[in-house]
């Protein structure tokens, strides 16, 4: 009988040594009685005798909560142990096993040193027929590779989700043979529909144009019929219109046959609205530059011709009055060219962000009076000039040159488009700021033109003199000084520009 029991134990030991998981057996005080071969391999132990008798409570790697629960379990009476183990120790758990920690704590001798593995474990408690606790079993396995794969998969998914969200990239997979459709949230968002939408072309892509939907259906059909070879990439840029807004979506489609012979269509979509708009702006900018160069060529050509022509007349002229008149014309045309060049340089500096602010204390009323005086000198039109101010002297601490330039650009604009009536500057001193307005009784600006006048190189009158940079420069200078340039205008009645600056910048 005793021999049979010994044989049975030996047979069970052989079975346990060949199972693919580790098994530890502890006594009712928590000391190790036995461990199978797989367990020894996992822990890097060459012989069973090296670990027999170690206490589970000294294990430096078991989670603190698990150790605490085991300690509590061992201290309880047999009557209370079953319910406690069922409540607190019945679940499997995953934990990090550091062999460096094993060596540091001198828990047992192992051939591993800096190795770290991931252990999945389950505790089992055995009671005899009298209900007395006898053994604690730990069944465990090395899940390091699987855990690494899961971690890598999670990292990849997280990275992919981040890229998808940041780049607005949508991904979809459609099994044409089985009529199933899967996509990430961004795919639905790109096409302006809810992810709960019915999974049909007409529903998912209802915000596309009729032509784009027809293209999609045709593409799907051609793939199914083999007219488009598998792995051939199809690209399409589509316009999505949703809630009176539109965006551009670039789509790339590919297809293949899976291991079951099903036709799978893979698609990626990305919101390229910003890129398309930037491209359109760049093209518009190029057109404006071309137009600008044409305008500048014309603007410079005219005064240059005058300078060359009247220079020759001075040489040939004998009358002093004629010479003085020719000199005046040459100087005026020289000033025109200098002003054109200065406008271009000023705008380039503002665009590059290299224009600084030079602060000084000055009287803006005196500045406006002097500026108006220079305009009155060249007033050949029937125009009345007015200055309205709520104080005779208004002292500010700001950039005198830039305020002078702003007013000069706005007055030039008023002078250019006002043939009769008045041009009026109002200066109003408030508690912390100064309000400026330049009003004229000129021909006014239409609502459509008002949307464009601050665009660089834009000119309301193609035949008028100027670079088309005056108002854009004025607007940028006002912003540089912390204000906003506003406009009110009515066709046939005139225009009013207004802005404010801080009294102390």
C-alpha positions as CSV (number, residue, x, y, z in Angstrom):
1,X,0.0,0.0,0.0
2,X,2.8,2.4,1.0
3,X,4.7,1.5,-2.2
4,X,1.6,2.3,-4.3
5,X,1.3,5.7,-2.7
6,X,5.0,6.4,-3.3
7,X,4.6,5.4,-6.9
8,X,1.5,7.6,-7.3
9,X,3.4,10.6,-5.8
10,X,6.3,9.9,-8.2
11,X,3.9,9.7,-11.1
12,X,2.3,13.0,-10.1
13,X,5.7,14.6,-9.7
14,X,6.6,13.6,-13.3
15,X,3.4,15.0,-14.6
16,X,3.9,18.3,-12.7
17,X,7.5,18.5,-14.0
18,X,6.2,18.3,-17.5
19,X,3.4,20.8,-17.4
20,X,4.2,24.2,-19.1
21,X,3.5,26.3,-16.0
22,X,5.4,26.7,-12.7
23,X,3.8,25.2,-9.5
24,X,4.9,26.0,-6.0
25,X,3.7,24.2,-2.9
26,X,3.9,25.9,0.5
27,X,3.0,24.5,3.9
28,X,0.4,26.0,6.3
29,X,2.9,28.5,7.6
30,X,4.0,29.7,4.2
31,X,7.3,27.8,3.7
32,X,8.1,26.3,0.4
33,X,7.8,22.5,0.3
34,X,8.2,21.9,-3.4
35,X,8.4,23.5,-6.9
36,X,8.2,21.8,-10.3
37,X,10.9,21.8,-13.0
38,X,9.2,24.6,-15.0
39,X,9.2,26.7,-11.9
40,X,12.9,26.2,-11.3
41,X,13.6,27.1,-14.9
42,X,11.5,30.3,-14.7
43,X,13.3,31.4,-11.5
44,X,16.8,30.3,-12.7
45,X,17.4,27.8,-10.0
46,X,19.5,24.7,-10.7
47,X,18.4,22.5,-7.8
48,X,15.3,22.2,-5.6
49,X,17.4,22.1,-2.4
50,X,18.4,25.7,-3.0
51,X,14.9,27.0,-2.5
52,X,13.2,24.6,-0.1
53,X,12.1,26.3,3.1
54,X,12.0,29.9,1.8
55,X,9.0,31.9,3.1
56,X,6.5,33.3,0.7
57,X,6.2,36.3,3.0
58,X,9.9,37.2,2.3
59,X,9.3,37.2,-1.5
60,X,10.6,40.7,-2.6
61,X,8.6,40.7,-5.8
62,X,5.1,39.8,-4.9
63,X,2.8,42.8,-4.8
64,X,2.5,44.4,-1.3
65,X,-1.3,43.9,-1.2
66,X,-1.0,40.2,-2.1
67,X,1.7,39.7,0.6
68,X,-0.5,41.6,3.1
69,X,-3.5,39.4,2.3
70,X,-1.5,36.2,2.5
71,X,-0.1,37.3,5.9
72,X,-3.6,38.0,7.1
73,X,-4.9,34.7,5.8
74,X,-2.1,32.7,7.6
75,X,-3.0,34.5,10.9
76,X,-6.7,33.6,10.8
77,X,-8.4,30.6,12.2
78,X,-9.3,27.7,9.9
79,X,-12.9,28.8,10.3
80,X,-12.3,32.2,8.8
81,X,-9.8,31.3,6.2
82,X,-12.1,30.0,3.4
83,X,-14.2,33.1,3.2
84,X,-11.2,35.4,3.4
85,X,-9.4,33.6,0.6
86,X,-12.4,33.6,-1.6
87,X,-12.9,37.3,-1.1
88,X,-9.3,38.6,-1.3
89,X,-7.0,35.9,-2.8
90,X,-9.1,34.1,-5.5
91,X,-8.2,36.4,-8.4
92,X,-5.3,35.9,-10.8
93,X,-2.7,38.7,-10.8
94,X,0.1,39.9,-13.0
95,X,3.3,41.3,-11.5
96,X,6.9,42.3,-12.4
97,X,9.6,39.8,-11.1
98,X,13.1,41.4,-10.7
99,X,16.0,39.0,-10.2
100,X,18.2,41.9,-9.1
101,X,15.7,42.4,-6.2
102,X,16.0,38.6,-5.4
103,X,19.8,38.9,-5.2
104,X,19.7,42.2,-3.2
105,X,17.3,40.7,-0.7
106,X,19.2,37.4,-0.7
107,X,16.0,35.5,-1.2
108,X,17.6,32.6,-3.0
109,X,20.5,31.9,-5.4
110,X,19.6,32.3,-9.0
111,X,21.6,32.3,-12.2
112,X,19.8,35.5,-13.4
113,X,21.0,38.9,-12.4
114,X,19.5,42.0,-14.1
115,X,16.7,40.1,-15.8
116,X,13.1,41.3,-15.3
117,X,10.2,39.1,-16.3
118,X,6.4,39.3,-16.1
119,X,4.6,36.7,-14.0
120,X,1.0,35.7,-14.2
121,X,0.0,33.9,-11.0
122,X,-3.0,32.2,-9.3
123,X,-3.2,31.2,-5.6
124,X,-5.0,28.0,-4.6
125,X,-5.7,26.9,-0.9
126,X,-6.1,23.3,0.1
127,X,-8.0,22.2,3.2
128,X,-8.2,18.6,4.5
129,X,-11.4,16.7,5.2
130,X,-11.5,18.3,8.7
131,X,-11.5,21.8,7.2
132,X,-7.9,22.4,8.3
133,X,-5.7,24.5,6.0
134,X,-2.7,22.4,4.8
135,X,-1.2,23.8,1.7
136,X,-0.9,27.0,-0.4
137,X,-0.3,26.4,-4.1
138,X,0.9,29.1,-6.6
139,X,0.4,28.3,-10.2
140,X,2.4,30.7,-12.4
141,X,3.7,31.3,-15.9
142,X,6.2,33.5,-17.6
143,X,4.1,36.0,-19.6
144,X,7.0,38.3,-20.5
145,X,6.9,37.9,-24.3
146,X,3.1,38.1,-24.4
147,X,3.2,41.1,-22.1
148,X,5.8,42.8,-24.2
149,X,3.6,42.1,-27.3
150,X,0.6,43.6,-25.5
151,X,2.6,46.6,-24.3
152,X,4.0,47.1,-27.9
153,X,0.5,46.7,-29.3
154,X,-0.9,49.2,-26.8
155,X,2.0,51.6,-27.5
156,X,1.4,51.2,-31.2
157,X,-2.3,51.7,-30.9
158,X,-1.8,54.8,-28.6
159,X,0.8,56.2,-31.1
160,X,-1.5,55.4,-34.0
161,X,-4.5,57.0,-32.2
162,X,-2.4,60.1,-31.4
163,X,-1.2,60.4,-35.0
164,X,-4.7,59.9,-36.2
165,X,-6.1,62.5,-33.9
166,X,-3.3,65.0,-34.4
167,X,-3.1,64.5,-38.2
168,X,-6.9,64.0,-38.6
169,X,-6.3,60.7,-40.2
170,X,-9.2,58.4,-40.7
171,X,-8.9,54.6,-41.3
172,X,-11.5,52.2,-42.6
173,X,-11.7,48.6,-43.7
174,X,-14.6,47.3,-45.8
175,X,-15.1,43.6,-46.5
176,X,-16.9,43.8,-49.8
177,X,-17.6,40.0,-49.9
178,X,-19.2,39.9,-46.4
179,X,-20.6,43.5,-46.6
180,X,-19.0,44.6,-43.3
181,X,-17.5,48.0,-42.5
182,X,-15.2,49.1,-39.8
183,X,-13.6,52.6,-39.2
184,X,-12.0,54.7,-36.5
185,X,-13.8,57.8,-35.2
186,X,-11.7,60.1,-37.3
187,X,-13.0,58.6,-40.5
188,X,-16.6,59.5,-39.6
189,X,-15.5,62.9,-38.4
190,X,-13.6,63.6,-41.6
191,X,-16.8,63.0,-43.6
192,X,-19.0,64.9,-41.1
193,X,-21.2,62.0,-40.0
194,X,-21.9,60.2,-36.7
195,X,-20.2,56.8,-36.2
196,X,-23.7,55.4,-35.6
197,X,-24.7,56.2,-39.2
198,X,-26.0,53.3,-41.4
199,X,-23.0,51.6,-42.9
200,X,-23.8,52.3,-46.6
201,X,-22.0,54.5,-49.1
202,X,-25.0,56.8,-49.5
203,X,-25.2,57.3,-45.7
204,X,-21.5,57.5,-44.7
205,X,-20.7,59.8,-47.7
206,X,-23.9,61.8,-47.8
207,X,-22.0,65.1,-47.3
208,X,-20.0,64.5,-50.5
209,X,-21.0,65.8,-53.9
210,X,-23.0,63.6,-56.2
211,X,-19.9,63.2,-58.5
212,X,-17.7,62.0,-55.6
213,X,-20.3,59.4,-54.5
214,X,-20.6,58.1,-58.0
215,X,-16.8,57.8,-58.2
216,X,-16.8,55.8,-54.9
217,X,-19.5,53.4,-56.1
218,X,-17.7,53.0,-59.4
219,X,-14.4,52.4,-57.7
220,X,-16.0,49.7,-55.4
221,X,-17.6,48.0,-58.4
222,X,-14.4,48.0,-60.5
223,X,-12.5,46.4,-57.6
224,X,-15.2,43.7,-57.1
225,X,-15.1,42.9,-60.8
226,X,-11.3,42.8,-61.0
227,X,-11.1,45.9,-63.3
228,X,-8.8,47.5,-60.7
229,X,-6.0,45.2,-59.7
230,X,-5.4,44.4,-56.1
231,X,-2.8,46.5,-54.3
232,X,-3.4,49.3,-56.8
233,X,-3.6,52.7,-55.0
234,X,-6.5,55.0,-55.9
235,X,-6.4,58.6,-54.7
236,X,-9.2,61.1,-54.6
237,X,-9.6,64.6,-53.1
238,X,-13.2,65.2,-52.0
239,X,-15.1,68.3,-50.8
240,X,-17.2,67.6,-47.7
241,X,-20.0,70.1,-47.1
242,X,-21.7,69.9,-43.7
243,X,-23.7,72.5,-41.8
244,X,-22.9,75.2,-44.3
245,X,-19.2,74.6,-43.9
246,X,-16.9,72.7,-46.2
247,X,-13.5,71.0,-45.9
248,X,-11.2,69.1,-48.2
249,X,-10.6,65.4,-47.5
250,X,-7.8,63.5,-49.3
251,X,-8.6,59.7,-49.6
252,X,-6.3,56.8,-50.5
253,X,-7.8,53.4,-51.2
254,X,-6.2,50.0,-51.6
255,X,-7.6,46.5,-51.9
256,X,-6.5,42.9,-51.4
257,X,-7.9,39.3,-51.0
258,X,-7.7,37.9,-47.5
259,X,-7.0,34.2,-46.6
260,X,-10.7,33.4,-47.0
261,X,-10.9,34.8,-50.5
262,X,-12.8,37.9,-49.4
263,X,-12.2,41.2,-51.1
264,X,-11.1,43.8,-48.6
265,X,-10.9,47.6,-49.3
266,X,-8.6,49.6,-47.1
267,X,-9.0,53.4,-47.0
268,X,-7.3,56.3,-45.3
269,X,-8.5,59.8,-45.2
270,X,-6.9,63.0,-44.0
271,X,-8.3,66.5,-43.6
272,X,-6.2,68.7,-46.0
273,X,-8.3,71.8,-45.7
274,X,-5.5,73.9,-44.3
275,X,-3.1,72.7,-47.0
276,X,-5.6,73.4,-49.8
277,X,-6.4,76.8,-48.4
278,X,-2.6,77.6,-48.0
279,X,-2.0,76.5,-51.6
280,X,-4.8,78.7,-52.8
281,X,-3.5,81.6,-50.8
282,X,0.0,81.0,-52.2
283,X,-1.4,80.9,-55.7
284,X,-3.4,84.1,-55.0
285,X,-0.2,85.6,-53.5
286,X,1.8,84.8,-56.6
287,X,-0.9,86.4,-58.8
288,X,-0.9,89.4,-56.5
289,X,2.9,89.6,-56.8
290,X,2.8,89.4,-60.5
291,X,0.1,92.1,-60.6
292,X,2.2,94.1,-58.1
293,X,5.3,93.9,-60.3
294,X,3.2,95.0,-63.3
295,X,1.8,97.9,-61.3
296,X,5.2,98.9,-59.9
297,X,6.8,98.7,-63.4
298,X,4.1,101.1,-64.6
299,X,4.2,103.4,-61.6
300,X,8.0,103.7,-61.8
301,X,8.0,103.9,-65.6
302,X,5.8,107.0,-65.7
303,X,7.8,109.3,-63.3
304,X,11.1,108.0,-64.8
305,X,10.0,109.0,-68.2
306,X,9.1,112.4,-66.8
307,X,12.5,112.8,-65.1
308,X,14.4,111.8,-68.2
309,X,12.3,114.0,-70.5
310,X,12.3,117.1,-68.3
311,X,16.1,116.7,-67.6
312,X,16.7,116.9,-71.3
313,X,14.4,120.0,-71.5
314,X,16.4,121.7,-68.7
315,X,19.6,121.2,-70.7
316,X,18.0,122.8,-73.8
317,X,15.9,125.5,-72.0
318,X,17.0,129.1,-72.0
319,X,14.2,130.7,-70.0
320,X,14.8,130.5,-66.2
321,X,11.1,130.2,-65.4
322,X,10.9,127.2,-67.6
323,X,13.9,125.7,-65.9
324,X,12.4,126.2,-62.5
325,X,9.1,124.6,-63.6
326,X,11.0,121.6,-65.1
327,X,13.0,121.3,-61.8
328,X,9.8,121.2,-59.8
329,X,8.3,118.5,-62.1
330,X,11.5,116.4,-61.8
331,X,11.5,116.7,-57.9
332,X,7.8,115.7,-57.7
333,X,8.4,112.6,-59.8
334,X,11.6,111.8,-57.8
335,X,9.5,112.0,-54.7
336,X,6.9,109.6,-56.2
337,X,9.6,107.0,-56.9
338,X,11.1,107.4,-53.5
339,X,7.6,107.0,-51.9
340,X,7.0,103.8,-53.9
341,X,10.4,102.3,-52.8
342,X,9.8,103.3,-49.2
343,X,6.4,101.6,-49.3
344,X,7.9,98.4,-50.5
345,X,10.6,98.5,-47.9
346,X,8.3,99.4,-45.1
347,X,5.9,96.5,-45.9
348,X,8.7,94.0,-46.2
349,X,10.0,95.0,-42.8
350,X,6.6,94.7,-41.2
351,X,6.0,91.3,-42.9
352,X,9.4,90.1,-41.6
353,X,8.6,91.3,-38.1
354,X,11.8,93.4,-37.8
355,X,10.1,96.7,-37.3
356,X,10.7,98.0,-33.8
357,X,8.9,100.8,-31.8
358,X,10.8,103.9,-30.9
359,X,9.0,105.7,-28.1
360,X,9.2,109.5,-27.4
361,X,7.0,112.1,-25.9
362,X,5.3,114.5,-28.4
363,X,2.2,116.5,-29.1
364,X,-0.1,114.7,-31.6
365,X,-2.1,117.9,-32.2
366,X,1.1,119.6,-33.5
367,X,1.9,116.5,-35.5
368,X,-1.5,116.6,-37.3
369,X,-1.3,120.3,-37.9
370,X,2.1,120.0,-39.6
371,X,0.9,117.0,-41.6
372,X,-2.2,118.8,-42.8
373,X,-0.1,121.9,-43.8
374,X,1.9,119.7,-46.2
375,X,-1.3,118.5,-47.8
376,X,-2.7,122.0,-48.2
377,X,0.4,123.0,-50.1
378,X,-0.3,120.5,-52.9
379,X,-4.1,121.0,-52.7
380,X,-5.2,121.6,-56.3
381,X,-8.7,120.3,-55.7
382,X,-11.6,122.1,-54.2
383,X,-11.2,120.4,-50.8
384,X,-11.7,121.8,-47.3
385,X,-9.4,120.5,-44.6
386,X,-10.7,120.3,-41.0
387,X,-9.1,119.4,-37.7
388,X,-11.3,118.6,-34.7
389,X,-9.8,118.1,-31.3
390,X,-11.1,118.1,-27.8
391,X,-7.9,119.6,-26.4
392,X,-5.5,122.1,-27.9
393,X,-2.5,120.0,-26.9
394,X,-2.5,116.3,-26.4
395,X,0.8,114.8,-25.2
396,X,1.5,111.1,-25.8
397,X,4.4,108.7,-25.2
398,X,4.5,106.6,-28.4
399,X,6.2,106.2,-31.8
400,X,5.9,109.6,-33.5
401,X,7.2,108.4,-36.9
402,X,4.8,105.5,-37.1
403,X,1.8,107.6,-36.1
404,X,2.8,110.1,-38.7
405,X,3.1,107.4,-41.3
406,X,-0.3,105.9,-40.4
407,X,-2.0,109.3,-40.8
408,X,0.0,110.1,-43.9
409,X,-1.2,106.8,-45.6
410,X,-4.8,107.4,-44.6
411,X,-4.7,111.1,-45.7
412,X,-3.1,110.1,-49.0
413,X,-5.9,107.6,-49.6
414,X,-8.6,110.3,-48.7
415,X,-6.9,112.8,-51.0
416,X,-6.7,110.4,-53.9
417,X,-10.4,109.6,-53.9
418,X,-11.8,113.0,-52.9
419,X,-12.3,115.6,-55.6
420,X,-14.5,118.0,-53.7
421,X,-16.0,118.5,-50.3
422,X,-13.8,117.9,-47.2
423,X,-11.2,115.8,-45.5
424,X,-11.4,115.9,-41.7
425,X,-9.2,114.6,-38.9
426,X,-10.6,114.2,-35.5
427,X,-8.4,113.7,-32.4
428,X,-10.1,112.8,-29.1
429,X,-8.2,112.4,-25.9
430,X,-9.7,109.8,-23.5
431,X,-8.5,108.8,-20.1
432,X,-5.9,106.2,-21.3
433,X,-6.0,106.4,-25.1
434,X,-6.2,108.7,-28.1
435,X,-8.9,108.2,-30.7
436,X,-8.1,109.2,-34.3
437,X,-10.5,109.3,-37.3
438,X,-9.9,110.5,-40.9
439,X,-13.1,111.2,-42.8
440,X,-13.7,112.3,-46.3
441,X,-16.6,113.1,-48.7
442,X,-15.1,111.1,-51.5
443,X,-16.6,108.5,-53.7
444,X,-16.8,105.9,-51.0
445,X,-16.0,102.1,-51.0
446,X,-18.4,99.3,-51.7
447,X,-18.9,96.4,-49.2
448,X,-17.1,94.1,-51.6
449,X,-14.2,96.4,-51.9
450,X,-14.0,96.9,-48.1
451,X,-13.3,93.2,-47.7
452,X,-10.2,93.5,-49.9
453,X,-8.7,97.0,-49.3
454,X,-6.3,95.7,-46.6
455,X,-4.9,93.0,-48.9
456,X,-1.4,93.7,-50.1
457,X,-1.0,95.1,-53.7
458,X,-4.8,95.5,-54.0
459,X,-6.0,98.7,-55.7
460,X,-9.6,99.8,-56.0
461,X,-8.8,101.8,-59.1
462,X,-6.4,99.9,-61.3
463,X,-5.5,103.2,-63.1
464,X,-4.8,105.2,-59.9
465,X,-1.2,105.9,-58.8
466,X,0.3,103.9,-55.9
467,X,1.6,100.5,-55.0
468,X,-1.5,99.1,-53.3
469,X,0.5,98.9,-50.1
470,X,-0.5,102.1,-48.3
471,X,-3.6,100.8,-46.4
472,X,-2.0,97.3,-45.6
473,X,1.0,99.2,-44.1
474,X,-1.3,101.5,-42.1
475,X,-3.2,98.5,-40.7
476,X,0.0,96.7,-39.7
477,X,1.4,99.8,-38.1
478,X,-1.8,100.4,-36.1
479,X,-1.6,96.7,-34.9
480,X,2.1,97.2,-34.0
481,X,1.0,100.0,-31.7
482,X,-1.7,97.9,-30.1
483,X,-4.7,99.1,-31.9
484,X,-7.2,98.1,-34.7
485,X,-7.9,100.1,-37.9
486,X,-11.6,100.2,-38.7
487,X,-13.5,101.5,-41.7
488,X,-17.0,102.8,-42.4
489,X,-17.9,103.8,-45.9
490,X,-20.9,104.4,-48.2
491,X,-20.7,104.6,-52.0
492,X,-21.1,108.2,-53.2
493,X,-20.9,109.6,-49.6
494,X,-17.4,109.1,-48.4
495,X,-15.2,107.0,-46.1
496,X,-14.1,107.1,-42.5
497,X,-11.1,105.3,-41.1
498,X,-10.6,105.2,-37.3
499,X,-8.2,103.8,-34.8
500,X,-6.9,104.3,-31.3
501,X,-3.5,104.2,-29.5
502,X,-2.5,104.1,-25.9
503,X,-1.4,107.5,-24.4
504,X,1.6,105.7,-23.0
505,X,2.8,102.8,-25.0
